[in-house]
Amino acid sequence: MIQNKDWFKERAYPHFTNKTPNRIRKGVEKYIKNQNRVATHSFSPLIFKEIKQRRFKASEFNGELRRSHKKISKDTVQSTTKIREILYSTHIDSHIYSYYTHKIIGPKYEEQLKKDTDLDLAITAYRRVKTKDGTKHKNNIHFAKDVFDEIKKRGSCAVLAFDIENFFPSLNHKSLKTIWCEILGCKSLPKDHYNIFKAVTNYSYVRLSDLKIGKRGFDEKKLAQLRKDGNDTYFKSIKDLVNSDIIIHKNQKKKDGATVGIPQGLPISALLANIYMLPFDLNIIESLVKGKGMFYRRYSDDIILICSLNEEDQVVKTISEEIKKIKLTISVEKKEVTIFKEYQGRLQSFRLDEKQLKFNLPLCYLGFEFYGYQTLIKSKNLSTFYREMKMAIKRKSARVNRIKEKYLLDEAPIFKAKINRLYSHKGTKSRRTPTKRTELRNGSQITKSFKRKYRGNFIKYAYLASDAMDAPEIKKQLRRHSFLLRNTLTNYDFSNVGKTKSQ
């Protein structure tokens, strides 16, 4: 039996107000259910951090095409690192956002989608969509398979992939407020909803780096004293934050002279992004799906449309017109057209690039590459997995060497169990792993041991994809993972790792 997602979630990170452990859930729920309390609730500043993803892409250097984490643009060398801006709220604020998402706004949005089967099937991200047998919820594997199966069914067709430029930071506040009202079925937002609307549009934030001492870490002595006083926070109170020399920033993102954007990272952000797109989704369903028999899927800001080979121009025109109506922009660089047609007795993919068809370039969607005749894990994702594996072992080696130097040891082992769990087939089985949680009670730290559910690693995900998509070629992609893991381990001086025969 599928369980509904719980709106209450314990969060471990420190913030500007205290944590809200499960033992005070009833008090938190009573507070949030009081609409007057929510209407007058003072939302705290968010904490801003950047997640950097180093990307290796094919780039041209001096006439030579090679993969690199840099590219040449306008005669200058630039990094291809992708930076995601994440903002997260205090624990009580997160509970408010989560409760209104799961209990109030979310169900209303789902009611709108359920009115139209085509619309309900088209919106896939940030929703709990049941599989056909009703035993579990769909994930990226199922959503990608739906698209690939549709291509196989149609045979010769064109697949157009679009990406919305700066999605979350570009949402128009007036448009968001209007559709929010329509979802609730009212002319103006109730006071509690309006207070939440103000919090996610006119938000303030503090950079996580500004809370650190220099570039290294936090003032641990200060944090320890705060915990001793019963505050698992960065400051004793919001007033202390205001009176400090820490800069509190305001949302300054502008478009056409108006402040735009919502934070990415709040429990309510994904739902608001989905409801913002509802007018666009409805128009695409009406004009292209029902009107022209096309296939439409939207996963957050990724849009996929499958049409006949002679309908590409119409799709591009309609998408461009409809996206302008909701004051957003399609990213020109990320638009892709993939052609599928019978070639030498099998369904084959071709990429349309500058009006030229390039043979055997796949459709990339939700972490998979679809060639028509085969489905593979996206090569970039596989490379990232192996790169993370090698970096993890390299970090552990450095730690082992520090221990050897500190305690004058000749030998030091690596804890292989965790490495195997994360990066080998031994981590494909779900289990409960022992862990600990520390919480603050009356100024004292209380540590409890418990078992956390471990759901598996990347290899398990790939195996599941291989089975669900009936694509044994995915398992073949991972046939060397054990060798690469062992080979990487032997490159370092761990006392409990034997050398390979080749060495």
N, C-alpha and C positions, 0 to 999 in steps of 0.2 A: 504493500500500500504506500502511495506517495504522500509524504508529509508536506504541508504548506510551510513555506519559509517563514521563520520566526523574525519578527521585526526587532526584537531585543537581542543585542549582540554585545558581549563583553569585549572591550577594546583595551589593549595593553599599553598603548603609547601614552606618554605624559603630555599634558597640554596646559592650558591656563586655568582650568577648573579640575576638580578632583575626578577620579575614576568612579564609575557607577557599577559595582559588581552585582552579580545576580541576586545576592541576598537582599538588596534594596529595590528589586524590580517592582514590587507592588507599589512602593512609594513613587517611583518614577512614572509608572503607568497611570497612577491617580493624578499626578501633576499634568501629564500630557493630555489626558482625556478631558481636562478642564479647559474649555475653549477660551475662557477669559484669561487664564494663566498664559496660554500660548500667545494670545493676542497682545499681551503686555510683556512677554518674555524678552529679555535683553540678550541677544545673540552675541557671543564673544568673537573676537577676531580669529580668523583662520590662520593656520600655519602653512606656509608656502615652501615647497621643495621641488627640485628638478630631478627627473630621472633621465639619465643619459644612456642612450642605446647606440653603441658604436656599430655602424653598418658598413659592410664591405660590398661595394657595388662595382660593376664594370664601368670604367672611365677611361677616356683617351688621354694618354700622356705622350707628347712628341710623336703623334701619329700611331702609337701603339696602344691597343686596347688591352687593359689588364684590370684585375680586381684590386680595389684599394679602399681604405676608409677616408680617402680624400678625392676631390674632383677639381677640374679646372673650369672655372666660370668667369667670364669676362677677363681673361688673361691673368687671373689670380687663383692660387691654390686654396681651396676651401674644404673644411671638414664636412663629411656626410653624416656626422653624428646627429641622431634624432633626439631632440630634447622635449620631454613631456612635462608640462607644468601641472603639478598635483597640489591641491589645497584640501586640507582636512580640518574638521571642526572638533570642538570639545565634545566630551562624552555625552553630556545632557543634550547638547544641540544635535548631535548625531541621532540620538534616540527620537527626538522630535521629527527630524527629517525622515527617519526610517518608518516611524509609526504612520505619518501622513502618506508616505509612499505605499506601504503595504496594506493599510487599513482604510484609507479614505480616497486618495486621488487615483491610485493604481486600479482598484476595482471599477471605478467609473470609466477609466480609459479602456479597460478590458471589455466593458459593456459596449462601448462604441465600436471596437474591433469586431466583436462577435456578431454584430448586425450584418456583416458582409463577409462571407467565407473567403473570397479572394483577398480582401484586406487583412483578415485574420492570419492567413497563410503567408502574406507578404512580409510582415514585420517580424523579424526574428531575434534581434538583439535585445538584451535586458528583460526578457520575458521567460516565464516558465511554461514552455510549450510541451505538451505530452506527446509521447511517441504513439504510433497507431495502436499498439496493444495496451496502451495506458499504464504500463508498469513503471515507467520512468520519464524523466524530462529530456528533451532533445538538447544536444550540444552542437559544437561547430562541425563535428563529423556528420551528424544527421543533416544539418543545414547545407553543407557542401554537397553531400550525396544527393539531396533533392534537386539541386541545380544541375549536377552532372547527369543524373537520370533523365532530366527533362531534355538535355542536349542529345543524349543517346536516342530518346524517343523521337525527336524531331529530325535527327540526321543532319542534313544540310541546313545550317542556320548561322546567324551572326550573334555574337554575345558582346554586349557593350557594358563596360565597367566604368563607373564614375566615382569620384571621391569629392566630398564637399570640403572646400577650403576653410581651415580654421573653424571647425564646426562649433564646438562649445564656446569659444571666445567671441563668436560672431552672432549669437542669437539676439534678435531684436527684442527689447524688453516690452515694448508696447504690444507687439504681436504675441509674445509669450503670455502676457496678462490676458489678452483677448481669448486665446484658445483655452487657457486655464479656466476662465469663466464658463466657456461653452462646455467643457468637460463636466464641470460641476452643475451645469444647468441653471446658472444665475447671471444677472446683468452686471453685477459687480462682485468682487471677491469679498467673502466674509472677513471679519477683522483678524481672525487667527490665520487664515490663508494669506491675507495681505501682509501680515507681519513676516511670514515665511518668504513671501515673494520679495519683500524689501531686503531680507537677509541674504538671498541668493543673487540679487542683482546689484544692490548698493553695498557690497560687502567690503570689509577691511581685512588686512592680513599682515602677518609678520613673517619675514624670511627666516627659515630654520637656521641658515648660516649666521644670521645676526644674533642668535641665541647661544652660539658657541664662542669659546675663547680662541681667538685667532681662527685657524683653519682646522684645528685638530679635533677638539671635543668640547664637552660642556664643563661647567664649573661643578665638579662632582662633590666638592665639600659643601657648596651652597645647596645642591639638590639633596644631599644626605641630611642636612639640617632641616630643610623643608619637610622631608619625609618623617623626620623625628618629631616635628611639630604637628604631624597629621596631614601634610599637604604633599601629595604625589604630583606636584606641578612645577612649572618653571618659575612661578612667582607666588607669593603668599596670597595675593589677590589681584584682580584686574586693575585696581587702583595703583598697585605697585608697578605693574607693567606700564601704565600710562605715565607714571612719574619717573620711569627709567629713561635712559638715553636710547632705548630701542625705538627704531622708526616704525610706526604703524602706517602701512600704505593703504590707499583706497583704490578701488577698481577704476582704472583710467583708460580702459580700452574704448576707443571711439570709432564710429563708422558713420559717415555722412553727418557728422556733427553731433551725433547722439551717443551716449554711453551704451555699450553693448556687452554681451557675454555673461555666462554663468560659470562658477568654478567647476572644474572637473575633479571629482574625487569625493563629493558629498553623496550620502546615501540617496538623495533625491535627484541628483544631477541627471542620471541616465533616463529616468522617467520623464523629466521636464524636456529633455532633448527629443524624446519620442513623441510627446504630445505636441511639441512645436512643429513637428513634421507632418502632423495629421492632415492638414489641408492639402499639402503636396501629395501625400500618399493617396488620398481620396481622388484627386484629379488624375493621377497616373493610372490608377485602377480603372477609372471611368473611361478615359480617353484611349489608353493603349491596351489594357488587359481585356476589358469588356468590349471596347470598340474595335480593336484590331486583333484580338486573340494572342497577344504577346504574354510573356512570362516575366513577372516582376518580383524581385526580392530586395529588401533593404536591411542591411545589418549596420545599425548606427549610421555612420556617414558614408558607408560603402553601398553603392547602388548597382544592381545587376539587372539587365534587361535582355531577354532572348527574343529575337525576331527573325523574320525571313531575310534573305540576303539583299533584297532590294529595298528594305525599310530602314536602313541605318540613318540616312539623313533626316528622316521624319522623327526618329527617336531622339537624335541629338537636338533637333529644333524644339521638340516638346519638353524635354528635360530642361533645356536652357531657359525656356519661357516660364515654366512652372517654378523653377528654383529662384528666379528673380522676383516672383510674386511674394515669396516669403523672405526676401531680403538676404539671400545667401548666394554664394558663388561656387561654381564647379571648378575644381582644380584642373587646369588645362594639362599640366605635366603628367597627371596620374590617370587621364582618360585612356582606356585601352579598348581596341576592337579586335576580337578573336573570331576567326572564321572556321567553321567546322564543315567538312564535306567528305564524301567518299573518295578515297585515293588508294589505288592498288589493293582494293578489296577490304579496306578497313576505314573506320572513321578517323580522320586526321585533322589536327589543329594547324592553323596558319595565323600568324599575327599580321594585322594590317598596320603598316608603318610607313607614313608618308606616301600613301596610295600604292605601296608595294606589299605583296604578300610574302612573308618570310616563313619558310617551311619548318614545321615541328617546334614552334614556339608555343608554350602551353597557356591555358587560362589559369591565372593564379587567383585563388579564392580561399579565404579563411584558413590559410596555412597549408593548402594543397595545390598541386600542379596537375591539371587535367589536360591530357594530350588527345583525348578521343578514344584511343585504343588502350590507354593505361592511366592510372592515377598514382601519383607519388607525393610523399611529404615534400613540402617546399624545401628546396636545396639550401636556402638561406637559414631556415629554421634548424636543419640538420647540422649545418656548420656552426651555428650558435651553440647548439647542444654540446658538440665536441670541444668548442673553444672554452665554454664554461667548465667542462670537465677538466681540461688541462690547466686552467687558471686556478681551480679549486685545489688540485693536487700541488700546484706550484706554491700556493699560499700555505698549505699544510707543511710542505717541505721547509719553508722559511721559518715557520713556527717551531718545527722539530729542531732545526739548527740552533735557534735561540735557546731552546731548552737544554740542548747538549752543551752549549757554551756556558750557560748560567750555572749548571750543576756539574760541569766537567765530566760529562758522560761520553763514553765511546760509541754507544749505540742508543737509538731511540726509535720506537716503532710508530707506524701510522695506524690510526684506527680505521681499518679497512671496512668495517661493517657499514658505516655511514656512507663511505664512498661507493660501496657496492649497492646500497639501497638507492642512492641517487642516480647512479650512472651505469648500472648493469641490469641484466635480466632478473637478478635476484631481488630487485625492487619493484617487480611488476605485481606482486601479491599485496592486496589490501591487508592491513593489520592495525593493531593498536600499539603505539610506541610509548614507552614511559617518558614522562616529562614533568616539569614542576611549574607552579604558578605562585607568585608572591603578591600578596595584597596588603594594604595598610589598614590596620584597625586600631583606633585610639592611639596613634603615634607609634605603634609597634608593627613590625613586618612579620606577617604570618605566611609561611611557605607550605603549600599543599602539593602532594604528589598525586598525579592522575595519569590516565592513559589517553592519548590523543589519537584520533583515527588518521592513519596514513593511507592515502588513496592510491599511491603508485607514482611512478615517474614518467618521463617523456617516452621511454621505451614501451611502457604499458599503453600509453595513449596511442602510439604508432601501431601496436599490435591490435588494439581495439578498432582503429581505423581500417586496418587491413581486413579484418573479419567483417566489419559492418559494410564496407564498400565492395567486398568480394574482390580485393586487390592484393593478391599475394606478392606483387612486386614491391609493396611497401616494406614487408618483412625482409626482402632481399636487400633493401637499402641499408638495413641495420645488421647485416650478417657479419660485419667486421668490428662491431662495437666492443666485443670482449677482447679482441686482439689489441685494439687501440688503447683500451683502458690498461691492460697489462703492460703494454709497451711504454705508456706514459709513466706508470708507477716505477718501472725499472730505470727511468732516466734520472731518478733521484735516489739519495742514499738513505733508504728506509731499512732498518735492520730486519724487519719481518717480511720483506719482499725479495724474492729470489730473482736472479738475473735470467733473462731469456737466453736460449741457445745461441741466437744470432750474436749475442754479446760475449 
